[in-house]
Amino acid sequence: MILNTEFVITKDKSRLPIDEVVRLLHTTYWVANRSEEQIRKAIDNSIVFVAYDVQTDKFVGIARVITDYATSYYICDVVVDDAYRGNGIGGKLVETVVSDDALASLRGILMTRDAHGLYERYGFKREPERAMTTK
């Protein structure tokens, strides 16, 4: 684990190291079976918040957001590289999403199996009676 790292978060997709993003996303339970093509297409059609280590300019985490810019947004694919976990980067990614000018007035939605505590710190509430999915 890298402690006390300084990092920056940007929405600039031109800096996005897509191969590293694909590698990192494939380590998660929710993206493990997505193809690289699906991941690339999802990124192309989403807002992507990317965290970089300031000292090394290394990609360390990502949060992907889908929105209509009018009523709601959906946070997905929030993940931080194992070496950088425990430095508050995941929380800072979520905080940056919920406070983003284009999103702050919209209803945020997400699904998680194991990170409820993280999202609750940023105003999300569990609503088990409402969620429905396909596939």
Helices and strands as residue ranges (DSSP letters): E 7-10, G 13-15, H 18-25, H 36-44, E 47-53, E 59-67, E 72-80, G 82-84, H 89-99, E 107-110, H 116-120
